[in-house]
Amino acid sequence: MPRAAQPFTPDQDLEARRNWAGPVIAGVLTSDLVAFCQSGVSIVLAATASDGLPVAGKGLSAIISAEGRVRVYLRQCINTPLLAALEAGSGIAATFTEPRTHRSIQMKAKATRKRAVEPADLPEVARQVRHFGSELVDLSYTHRLVEHYCMYADDELVVIEYLPSDAFVQTPGPGAGSQLGS
């Protein structure tokens, strides 16, 4: 299975953040993190159900505004428990992972809003899903599995929007879980 010659490490994101001299959006996002989260990566979402148990969901893509608002696009039909938890007021943790390197970033927020999909966003959603699927195929996942994992219809998409309050490096290794920014 093809993989990165050197897997990503938590230290790489921590050092990049320490050395970052550019603007920081919403107190936690650099332009590098924004680009990473919008590049076509795996997105796993987590919330807490009303019974106190965790619920997880799967995002398809993300678009981050200039103000740092994160919009995660997901299939409504397979994310019903997650959406119910968010509508009941749960906070959210969203983890963005590049399969080839295992580079992972997690963003948290105390509140979300469910939004309608803007038709103008659909080409970007499709681009990110295609890129993620191509990466999985390059890693020797079967076309059939990738097609099933990445399938969606435009009319079943919903958007979860939030302003991140914290970001963490989640790449496996020493330093995983360290906070990025304030």
Buried (B, 14 or more C-beta within 10 A) or exposed (E): EEEEEEBBBBBBBBEBBEEBEEEBBBEBBBEBBBEBBBBBBBBBBBBBBEEEEEBBBBBBBBBBEEEBBBBBBBBBEEBEBBBBBBEEEBBBBBBBBBBBBBBBBBBBBEEBEEEEBEEEBBEBBBBBBEBBBEBBBEEEBEEEEBEEBBEBEEEEBBBBBBBBBBBBBBBEEEBBEBEBBE
